[in-house]
Amino acid sequence: MSESKENKDLDEREGPLMRKRDPILAELKKLSIPLIIEDSDPEGLLPTGSQNQPLPVDVPERWPNYAIAGEEDIIELYWERPNNRTGVPVQKVTVPGPIAEDMFPYPLEVPKNALQPDGRFEIWYEVVIPGGSPGAPSEHRFVTVDSEPPSYNKQLEALLFPSNLPGNIITEEYLWNNSDKVEFRLPSPIYTGAADRDVLELFWSPTNPPTETFVTTKTVLQAEIDAGDIRVDLQGDDIRAPNQNGTFHAFYKVRDRAGNETLTYSKPATGTVSLVPWPSRLPPPTVPLHDDDNLVHRADARAQVQAVVDNIPPPLQPNDQIELVWGGVALPPRNAVLPLNIPVPWSVLIANGPGPSVVKVGYNFIRSSSRPSEEADINIDFTVAGQDHSNAPALLNSLLPLIDIVGGSGVPNVLLPADRTSPVIPKLKLYQAPNPREVLELYWGQYSGAVASYTVQTGDVEGAEVSFSAVSWDVIDTEPNNARLPVYYTTSNGVNEQQSENTYVRVQVATIDDLPAPVFEDADGFGYIGCEDKPWEGIRVRIQFGSGHFAAGDEVTVFWQGYRAFNSTDPIEATYGEFPEEIRPEHIRDGFIDVWILPFDPHIKPVSRGSWGTYYTLTKTDGQFGTSPAPENLKIVETVSEEQCAASRHED
């Protein structure tokens, strides 16, 4: 232990016999007074009733040069009227050392008898060192004791009705033209003792004195006091609240910041209420599309959900309005002409999410001001199987994956006669977030009702390919020939459905089997063609319409192939061609159509001592399809060209 510390400890043990104390020179911290209404208030206003008991105060912290062991300090508490100081403390406390920090804040109190009568007081404390210099004072602060009510409990004068209210008769027209309120004014001169932040309580009652609580309050400002103009508003809702006409009285009381309140009501300001009574009840709206199955879903939204407001007790006024509120969302007000059918748009139905949930549906009845109706609990469920879309609640959802129809050939969305021996299976890559037990159903052309289905299984995920049940051939045979047969599927979660876009399937499963064979119109009697037929200008293939299968708009396609032999062997690949033609009305009139095989090269010229074979197909506008038989090949004995034929004629 150092010598200096040993000396210090020795000084503290031996106390005043060993230490000469210096005076306290610093100004001490001001007292803490917990009961003051606002600590920052320079006047230190106390709440009323504080004068009925000693006033607790605290020395906030230990002062400098405090007493140590064996010493003592004296605290003197002063409570004085600023202009009439006595110099006598109201409390004197000896504090023996050692004075420790944990003794603070140190409690003192002003005796109850010193708090009376009311007034503004100055309070501080001094710390005195016995046998030393005069006491060290703290910072002073002020405390105000006020137990007198405003107006010194003299009954307040009556409020003044506005000058533009003839006979003090309150009507709907007056409220409509005056912002739905009556503005009262306090009489002049202002009540005695008016002070900044007094609180005025306004009462409105058919009885004198009132039995009801106040309807509103107003805080008085110093500027209003200085101007001698204090006003308070009686709102239209408070006038209508009793829902009765007749004589009413306006009263007021005043409460100051200390909590002193006038014991009696003011004199009454009497007026007459002459309003149209509000409806005695505002029953909840009804939602017919909810009431039929206790649920609002997407099919209801597509059919247009409406809320119906009716059965409001009369009388209604021409300016009355109804503002429907659906799930907290207010729709534009409508005139209250009952029964009132209010369409609820999809944006409002879905505003609180897809559900399932219960939304509150009510309305505000508007007549100058507004009142809420009773509410109905409406169950909603707008959830869907599959991703949602921006055109909701429309049934058609273009975001759903398209379905494929697969027959025995494996070619998607094409069904031909060869497919009859195999099942026809719809296949689909699943939509987003599939859930077990969601049901997908397939619809086929003009067939009524679903023709195949798939139920989502546990473990199914987005993008996984699933197979529906097979489409019956009995269903397919209802439209056996349709070049663009529309098919689609729906999704259902048991509440709401969605529909995919169409997939178009080429269905040609019933053929025309008795088409006539085409004719080589320019062949000779033995089936040959020569120079006289000018094949370089094309070879004519005629299709005759005698079978009755042909109609305007149908399409025939002639298939052409050249051979090195007189029968259909050893084909010349370069000569192959397909020649489609649409049947026009003039062809029907003539009873045939001629299809010309051109150009000469490559379809005709390469054949030398060989033949040409042909047949055609007929595709009708309804998709029906047939293939003709082939006639005996058209033959030639040598290459025929315009130059060769000209040279042959010259030799002859």
Secondary structure as GFF3:
##gff-version 3
##sequence-region A 1 652
A	DSSP	alpha_helix	3	14	.	.	.	ID=ss1
A	DSSP	three_ten_helix	15	17	.	.	.	ID=ss2
A	DSSP	three_ten_helix	50	52	.	.	.	ID=ss3
A	DSSP	beta_strand	55	59	.	.	.	ID=ss4
A	DSSP	beta_strand	72	80	.	.	.	ID=ss5
A	DSSP	beta_strand	91	96	.	.	.	ID=ss6
A	DSSP	three_ten_helix	101	103	.	.	.	ID=ss7
A	DSSP	beta_strand	106	110	.	.	.	ID=ss8
A	DSSP	three_ten_helix	112	115	.	.	.	ID=ss9
A	DSSP	beta_strand	119	128	.	.	.	ID=ss10
A	DSSP	beta_strand	136	137	.	.	.	ID=ss11
A	DSSP	beta_strand	141	145	.	.	.	ID=ss12
A	DSSP	three_ten_helix	150	153	.	.	.	ID=ss13
A	DSSP	three_ten_helix	166	168	.	.	.	ID=ss14
A	DSSP	beta_strand	169	171	.	.	.	ID=ss15
A	DSSP	alpha_helix	172	177	.	.	.	ID=ss16
A	DSSP	beta_strand	181	185	.	.	.	ID=ss17
A	DSSP	beta_strand	199	205	.	.	.	ID=ss18
A	DSSP	beta_strand	216	219	.	.	.	ID=ss19
A	DSSP	alpha_helix	222	227	.	.	.	ID=ss20
A	DSSP	beta_strand	231	235	.	.	.	ID=ss21
A	DSSP	alpha_helix	236	240	.	.	.	ID=ss22
A	DSSP	beta_strand	246	255	.	.	.	ID=ss23
A	DSSP	beta_strand	269	274	.	.	.	ID=ss24
A	DSSP	alpha_helix	288	291	.	.	.	ID=ss25
A	DSSP	alpha_helix	298	303	.	.	.	ID=ss26
A	DSSP	beta_strand	306	309	.	.	.	ID=ss27
A	DSSP	beta_strand	321	326	.	.	.	ID=ss28
A	DSSP	beta_strand	329	330	.	.	.	ID=ss29
A	DSSP	beta_strand	334	335	.	.	.	ID=ss30
A	DSSP	beta_strand	340	343	.	.	.	ID=ss31
A	DSSP	alpha_helix	346	349	.	.	.	ID=ss32
A	DSSP	beta_strand	357	366	.	.	.	ID=ss33
A	DSSP	beta_strand	370	372	.	.	.	ID=ss34
A	DSSP	beta_strand	376	380	.	.	.	ID=ss35
A	DSSP	beta_strand	404	406	.	.	.	ID=ss36
A	DSSP	beta_strand	414	415	.	.	.	ID=ss37
A	DSSP	three_ten_helix	417	421	.	.	.	ID=ss38
A	DSSP	beta_strand	425	429	.	.	.	ID=ss39
A	DSSP	beta_strand	439	444	.	.	.	ID=ss40
A	DSSP	beta_strand	450	455	.	.	.	ID=ss41
A	DSSP	beta_strand	465	467	.	.	.	ID=ss42
A	DSSP	alpha_helix	473	476	.	.	.	ID=ss43
A	DSSP	beta_strand	481	492	.	.	.	ID=ss44
A	DSSP	beta_strand	497	499	.	.	.	ID=ss45
A	DSSP	beta_strand	503	508	.	.	.	ID=ss46
A	DSSP	beta_strand	511	512	.	.	.	ID=ss47
A	DSSP	beta_strand	519	520	.	.	.	ID=ss48
A	DSSP	three_ten_helix	531	533	.	.	.	ID=ss49
A	DSSP	three_ten_helix	535	537	.	.	.	ID=ss50
A	DSSP	beta_strand	539	544	.	.	.	ID=ss51
A	DSSP	beta_strand	555	563	.	.	.	ID=ss52
A	DSSP	beta_strand	571	582	.	.	.	ID=ss53
A	DSSP	alpha_helix	585	590	.	.	.	ID=ss54
A	DSSP	beta_strand	592	597	.	.	.	ID=ss55
A	DSSP	alpha_helix	600	603	.	.	.	ID=ss56
A	DSSP	beta_strand	610	619	.	.	.	ID=ss57
A	DSSP	beta_strand	625	627	.	.	.	ID=ss58
A	DSSP	beta_strand	634	636	.	.	.	ID=ss59
A	DSSP	alpha_helix	642	651	.	.	.	ID=ss60
###
